[in-house]
């Protein structure tokens, strides 16, 4: 093990205003990130199924938040109620007399407390989650192992989220910062929440690692304010540093009493970024559960970071800044349209990491090409696009996040671009003090020529007032520049490809064109028809209001009759009455048959960017026509069919449908062209066809 250089200063990382409160009635509103319980179905989220790793002073396992039952502590493991793994290499409890005694139990309570003694006031927001506890404080103080060992162990037990409320008293990008970025470049399912410190100055390591979540402290009120002592960005590399903020003032959680068999239930309050970091980690467990329950895969760190930023509600101003980051996360931000995309979506991420060897050294020599994942993984100059529909009266917000290599590599430049159906475009990193991105017309704006920052979580936000009449928005992710290694086609530190996580709100999926509906409101039944005419009544409806062309034919197993008088072009909802005059339309053909039926085809005029015209076909049941004329008598009665009706019907129907499709498409093209020519004469740019 390399020499330990961790120095933990109580005045920096331990809670300032460290007020021990024995009264369990202390306000614990800070345990609810949004301060508002009216968040719809999100109320069902409690972190169930999520494992969180916490490296700290240990855990008082006999506390009611964590023990197996009222009178049984239980042994850590797969079947323990709360602790799936206890790493006791350095120590095995949150031990009295050790440095910052009670700190770890308090943090663990914020992450996963599910109180057995009806004291639900201190229940964690992610009270359904379980823990990998890494006790890194012994009788000699803080003895933090190599951080890749902590992260490797967390991954082995299925923990994506890691909560660390400690670090060194330095603003430098240290070897530990570098190792975190190495690990997370190789393992995209590893997200570290770090307390930046409580010195009211520049954030301290390792919260300045590129791929971590550095969490500033705010109060817990609905109209929040930032805690003045919270460390902040920009960091030493001139990055924003702070990603989000979370309540960190007088947060009530579990209290260790130093007795391993007291079955205690104590509480107290702490303040500082030490508690803000696990607050944000607890919230993120709900996001992980949301993706796992709704989409069936475990979200990557880039997707979770993008969701955190997207969910955040501003505190100090509308634009993200180095003090608040994007603001304080709230599930209510997802109430009005949510779209996510994760390049790293796979069925079993743990197996992928373990099959590559599990440790950082093994991951580096066994790179992964993304096989089995959703993708895309972009090489330089490649891009990915997605069309979505804006939700009426809702602002559009798109957040992109991706992992990057350590400081000794150039930061990859992955750009986020949004285009609108009326020809405007916005690019990331251009959010003004108004909190919104500027939209420019594409004819005078080249988004990739705009300067890019070194941020790896970026946003575009457009007010709903700028989206009136916009039919669709196109989201594009462009790999503008990638720091390439020698592992061609691979991901990770030495790779040439990169994945990403993306979250969009205020949007919904564009629906495919459903095609017109055809309903028969009257017509021949399966019986015989002895009249001089046959009538078919139809109702046509197209929900997309595209305009519809309809063609009708009368068919039997030997031949068909095109009914040109029944073909029509009309609006999206209309009725058709198709009359067949037997003497006019069928004579001199052989008429008297059992196997007549109508065949109808309707084709809409959908020309959306994301879909095309759709055709619907409809056939009536077979019916009989019996018609006698002095001029044309069928002396032989019913005709003998050359082939069996069933076989001939199938062949004729197939050929007939193909013929009708071709005829309808041609007719539709002509008729729609005439109609559109008239309409387009009145259209103004940019809607004029070229």
N, C-alpha and C positions, 0 to 999 in steps of 0.2 A: 504494500500500500504506500502510495506517495505521501510525503510529509503533509500533515494537515495544517492549513494556514487560515482556518476559520477563526475569526474573532467576532463574537457577538456582543454588541454593546447594548445594554438595557436602555440607554437613552436614545438608541436609534431604532432597534427592531422590537424591543419589548414595548408593551403598551405605555404610552405617556398618559398622564392622568389616570394612573393605575389604581382605581378605586375598588377595593374589594367590598362587595356588597353581599351580606348574608340574607337580605330580605328578598324572598322569591317573588315579591310583587313588583319588582323593578320593571319598568317599561321595556319589553323585548320586541317592540315594533320593528327594530332593525332586522329581525330575522325574516321579514317579508320585504323583498327587494322593491316591490312596486308600491307598497303602502296602500294597496287597493285589492280587495279580494274578489272583485267583480270581473273575473277574467274568463267566464264561460267554461268550456270544456277543459281548459288548461288547469282548472281546479283539481282534475283527476291526477295530475302529474305529481309524483312524490319521490322520484329517483329510483323506483323499484327496478331491480335488475342491473343497476349501475354499481360498479366497484370504483371507489376513490382511494388513491394512495396518499397517505399523509406522513411526512417525515418531520418529527418534532421531538418533544421531551418525553413522549410516551403517552400511555392512556391508562386511566384508572378503570380497569375492566369491570370492577364490581359496582360501578355507578349504575344507577337505574337506566341511564340512557343506553348502556351497552351490554349489561349482563344478560345471560341467556333467559333467565326467568327470575321471579321474585326472590327465590332463595338459592339460585345456582348461577355461579359465574360462567361456567362452561369453559371449554378449551378452544382456542382459536383454530379455525379450520373450515372446511367446506360447509359443514352443517351448523356452524355457530351463527347465532342470530345477527351479529354485527361485525365480527372480526374474522375475516377469511384467512388472514396471515398476520402473525406478529413476529417481526424480525427483532429478536432479543439478543443479537450479537453483542451489542454495546450495553444494553440495559433491558429490563423486562417489565417496567412499570413507570408510571409518572411518579417518580420517587421523591418523597419528602427530603429536603436538604440539598437536592441537586439544583444546578443552576436553572433559574426560571421555572421552578416547580409549579405545577398546575397549568402551565402554558399549553402543553400538548392536549390535555383532557378538554380544555376549553375549545381549542381548535377542532378537535374530533367531534365535540358536541355540535358545533356549527355545521359540520359536514354531514353528520349522520344520526344525531340523537333521536331516538324513538323511545320516549320515557315510559317505563312500565308502571310508574306510581301515580298515574293520572295528572302529573304536572306537565301538561301539554304545552305550557307557556314557553318552554325551552326546546320544544321539538324543532328539529332542523327542517328547513324548507324541503330538503331532500331526505326526509326521515326514512324513506324506504331503501336507501342505499346502504352498502356495506363497505368495510374498510380493509385496506392493507396498511397496517401500522408499522412504521419504521422508527424505532426508538433510537435516536442519535445523540442522546445526552446521558452520560454516566456520571460517576463520582468525580471525574476529571473535567467535567463541563461538556461543551459541544464538541463532538467528535464526528463531524460530517464525513462519511465515506466519499470515494469518488462518485460523482453524481451519476455517471453512466451506470454504475452498479445499482443505485437506487431506482433508476428508470427501467433498467432491464428487469429487475425483480417485479416492479409494478406491472409491466407488460405481461410477464409470465402468468400473473393472476388476473389478467383481463382488465386492468385499470388503464383507461385513457387519461383520466384527470389526475393530476398530482398537485398537492397543496403544500407549498413551502413558505413559511413565515420567518425566514432567517436569511443571513448573508454577511458579507464582509463590509467593513467600514471603508469602502473605496468606491469611487465613481468609475473606475477603469473597467474596460472590457477585459475580464480576466480569463485565465485558462479554463475556469469553471464555466464562464459564459460561452467560451468556444466549444467545450465538450457538449454542453446542452444543445447548441446549434448543430453540431455534428450528429448527435443522436437523433434529433427531431428531423434532420434532413433524410436520415436513413429509415426512421420509423415515423410515418405520418400520423399514426394513431397514438401520439404521446403529446399531451398538452400540460404545460407546467404553469401554475399560478404562483406568482412571486410577490411578496410584500416589498415595495421599493424603499421603505424606511420612513422614519418619523422626524427628519431633521429640517423640514420645510425648505430643503434645497434640492440639488440634483439627485436623481434616483441612484441607488447604490446597486452594486452587483449582487446576485446575477439577474436582477430585474432588467438589466440592459441587454440581455441576450436577445437576438433578433426574433426568435420564434416563441418566446414566452408570452404570458399575459401578465403585464404589470398593472396592479390594481391600486388606484388612489382611494383615499378614505373620504367619505361624505357623512353627513348626518343621516338620520333615518326618516326625516319628515317627508311628507308628500311633495312639498315645495322645498327641495333639498338645497343645501349649501355645502361647499367643500370644507373639509377640516383643515385649518390653516397650517398645522404641523406636518401634513402629509408631504412626503417627498414627491418629486414631480419630474417631468421632462422639460425641455428636450434632454436626451441622454448624451453621453460623451461622444457618440457618433452622429450627433445632430439629427437624431430621429425623434419623432414625437414622444416615443417611449411609453407613455401611459396609454393603455388600450381602453379600459373602462374604469368606472368608479363604483364603489359599493359602500353600504353603511359600515362605519367603523368607529362609532362613538357610543360608549356605554352599551355595548352589545352583551346581553345576558346569555350565558351558556353553562355547561356542566363544570363543576368544581371538584377537583381531586382532593381527598382528605389524607392521602398518604398511607391509608390502612387498606391492605389488599383484601380484607374479608369483612368490611363494615357494612356492606350493602347500602351504601350512602346514596343520597339524592340531593346534594348541595348545588347551589348556583351562585354565580357572581358575575360582575360586569367587567369588561375590558374595553379599552379604546386603542386605536392605532391601525396602521395598515396591516398589522399581524392578523387582525380579525376581518379586515376588508377583503383580503385575498381569499380566505375560505368562504366568505359570503358569496363572492363571485363564483368560486368553484362549485358551491352548493347549487347555485342557480343554473350553472352549466350542466349539472347532472340532470336537471329537468329537460334541458335541450337534448341531451344524449338520449334520454328515455323517449322523448317525443319522436326523434328520428327512428329509433329502434322499433317503437310500437307502430308508427304510421308507415314506415318505408322498409322495414325489415333488414336494416344493416346498421352497423355501428358507425357513427359519423367520425370523420378524420378531424385532426386538430385544425386544419385550415377551414373546414366547414364550421366547426364550433366557434372559431374566432369570428368568422363572418356573421354568424347568427348572433353572437354577443354584441358586435358593433351595430348590427341592424336593429336589435331589440332595444338598444340604449336610448334613453330619453335625456336630452341635454340638461345640464345643471347651470353652467356658467355662461353659456351662449349657444347659439344654434349650430355653429360649426365645430367639428372636432378640434381639440387643442391639446397642448402638452400637460395641462393641469387636470382636466376632467377626462381626457381621452374622448371617446364618443358619448360619454355620459353614463347614466345608471341603468342597467338592464331591467326590462319589464316585459313580461309575457303578453301584456295587453297590446304591445306593438305589433303582434302577429294576428290580431283579430280580423284584419281586413285584407285578406289575400296574401298568401305566402307561397313562394317557389324556392326550392333549394336544388343545387346540383353539387355532387361530390365526385370528383374524378376517382377517388380512392374507395368508392363503395364496393365492398366485397362481402361474401358470405361469412368468412372466418378469418379475420385479420390476425388473431393470435397465432394460428397455425402458420401463416405466412412468415411472421417474425421468428417463430421457433424453428421452422424448417430452414431458415437462413442462419441459424446458430444462436439467436437470442441475445448475444453480447454485442457491444459496439464493434469490437475487433472483427467478429464474425460477419456482422452486417456489412462492414466495409469491404470485405473480400468476397462476399456473396451478394452482389447487387441484384435488384429486382427490376424487371422490365414492365411491371404493371399488369402482367397477365392475370386474367380472371376478374379484373376491376372494371368499373363502368367506363373509365376514361372520360374525355380524351387526355392523353399526355402529350403536351405540345413540344415540338422542336422549334428552334428559332425561326421566326417568320410565319409559323403556322397559327391558325386561329380557330375558335369555336364560336358558333352563333346559336341563338335561341330567340324565337319569336314568342311574345306574350301579349296579352291584352290588358290595357290599363283598367283598373277598377274605378268606376265613376266616383268623383268627389274625394278620391284618395290620392295623397302624394305618392309619387313613385320613388322608391329607394332601392338601390342595388349596391351590394357590398361584395367585393372580391378579396380573398385572402389566400396566401400561399407561403410555404416554408422556403427559406433560403439557406445558403451555405454560410459558414462562419466568416468572420471579419477578413481573413486572408484571401477570400474570393470576392470578386465583384458581385454586387447585389443584382440578381436577375431583374430585368425590367419587363414586367407583365402588365399590359395596359387593359383598362376596362373602358368600353365605349358603348354608348346608348344612342340609337338612331330612332327617329319617329317616322310614322307613315307619311307625314307631310313634309319630309325632306330636311329635318333638323337633326343636329348631332350634339352630344355632350361627351366629355372625357373626364376621367378621374383626376383627383388632385386639384380641381378647379372650383372648390366650394368656397364661396365668399362669406362675408360676415352675416349675410342674410340667411345662411344655412343652406342655400340652394346652389346647384350647378347652373352655369350659363348654357343656354341652348343657342347654337349658331346654325345658319343654313349651310348645308354641306357644300354648296357651290363656292363658298368663300372661306371654308374652314377645313384644315387637314389635322385631325386629332392627333395622329402619331407624330406630328411635328411639334406638338406642345411639349414643354419641359416636363420631365417626370421627377418626382421626389424619390427618396430612398425608402418610402413607406411600403410595407408589404401587406397591409390591410387598407384598402382604398374604397371610396364611396362615390356614387353619383346620386344626387337627390334632386328631383324635379317637382315643383308644386303642381297640384291638380289643375290650377287655373291655366297652366301652360299646356295641358293635355286635352282640352276640350276639342272634340272632333277627331282626336287621334285614334285610328282604328287599331293599330298595333305598335309595339315598340320592339326593336331588335337589339338584343344584348350581345356584345361581342367581346371575347377575351383574346388578346393578341400577345403572343410571345415575341415581344419586340427585340429583346436581347437576352441571351442566356449565357451564363458563364459555363462554358463547356469543358468537361473532363475527357478522359480517354476511354470511358466505357460507353461506346456508341450505342444509342437506342435504349439506354438504361436510365433509371431514376437515381436520385441520391447525390451524394457529394461529388462523385466522379462521373455522373451521368450527363446526358445531353438532352434529356426531356424533363418536363415539369408538369405536375398536376395542380389542381386548385380546388377551393371550395367557394361556392357562390350562393348568396341569399338575396332574394328580391321580395319586397313587400309592395302592396298597392297594385298587384297584378294577379291575373288568373290565366290558366292555360287557354289557348285558343282552341275552340271546339272545331272538330272536323266537319266539313260540309255533309249534312245528313241526307241531302237529296229531297225531292218533292215527295209528298204522300199522295196516294191515289185511293179514293174511297168510292165504291159503287153504290149509288143511291137508288138505282132502279135499272132493270134490264131483264133479259131472258133468263128463265130458270132452267132446270134440267129437263123440263117437259117438252112437248111438241109445240111448234109455232105454226098456226094456220092462217095468220094475217098476211097482208100485203107488205108489211114493213116490220123491221126489228129495231127496237129503241134501246140505247144504252145511255144511262145518266151517270155522270162522274163528278166528283168534287176533288179539285186539285188544290194542294196547299204546300207552300214552301216557307218554312219558318225563317229562313235567312233573308226573305224578300228579294230574291235574286232575279225574278222573272223566269217564266217556264215556257218551253215549247213542248207540245203534246202531239203524238202521232198515234193513229188508231188503224188497225186492220182487222178484217174478218178472216178467220183461218179454219181450214179443215185439214185432214191428214193427207190430202192430195194436192191442194193448192191454197193460195191466199189471195185476198182482194184488198188492195190498198184503198183506204177510205179518205181520199184527199180532202173531202168536205168536212171531215171531222178533225183534221189537224189544225192546230191553232197556236198562236203565240200570245201570251197575255201576262197580266200581273201575277203576283205570287199566290193569290187566292181567288179561285173562280170556279164556275160550274160549266160543264159541257153536256149538251144533249146531242148524242150522235144517232141519227136516223139512217137506217139502211132501207132504201126502197128496192124491194126484191126485183121488180120488173126492170127498173132502171139500172141497178148496180150489179145484179147477178146474172141476168139473162144475157147470153144463151148458155151459160155454163150449167153443169149438172148441179142442181140446187138441192134436191131432196136428199138429206143426209142426217144421220144422228150425231155427227162429230164436229159440228160447228162450235167455235168459241171466239170471243173477242180477245185481242191482244193489244195492250196499251203500253206505250213507253213515254215517260216524261223526263225531260232533261232541263236542268236549271242552268242559269247563266252566271254561276259563281266564278269570279275571277280573282279571289283573294290571293295574297302573296303566299299564304301557307297551305292553300288547298286549290282545287279546281272543280270543274263542273261534275255533278253527280247525276246518274241516271237511275230511275226507278221503273220497274216493269210490273205489269199486272195482267193476269189472264182470268177470264170468267170460267165457270164450269161449262162443260160441253152441253149443248142444247140441240134440239131438232128443228129443222126448217122443212115444212111440207107446203109446197105451193104448186097449184095446177093451173095451166093456161091452155086455152084452145089452140094456141099457136105452138105450144111446146109441151107435149105430153111425154112423160117418161113411161113408155109402155112396159118396160122391164121392171118397173117398181124401183126398189132401192138398188143402187149400184153395188156391184161386187168390188170390194176393195182389193187392189192388187197385192197389198201386203197387209199384215195384221195391223189393226188400228193402233195398238200400243207402240209397236216399233216405229211405224210411220209417223205417229204423233211426235215421238221423241226427236226423230231426224228433222221433221219439218219445223218443229218448235225451235230447235237449235239454229237451223238456217234462217228461219223467220226472224228470230231475235237479232241475229247478226245483221240481216238485211234492214230491219227496222232501226237498229242502232246507227248504221251507216246513213240511212235516209234521214233520221232525226238529226244527226250531227250536221249533215249538210244543210238541212232545212233550218236548223237552229242557227248555224253560222250565217246563212243568208238573212234570215229574219232578224236575228239579234244585231247583225251589222247595220241593217237599215235603221233599226231603232236607235242604236248607239250613235250612228252618224248624226242623227237629228239632235240627240242629247249633247254630244260632244261639241257641236257647233256653238253651244252656249257656255262650254266650260272654259275656265281661266287657268293659267299655269298655277301650280305644277300638275294639275290633273289632266292636261291635254295629252292625248296620245301622240307619240312621236312616230 
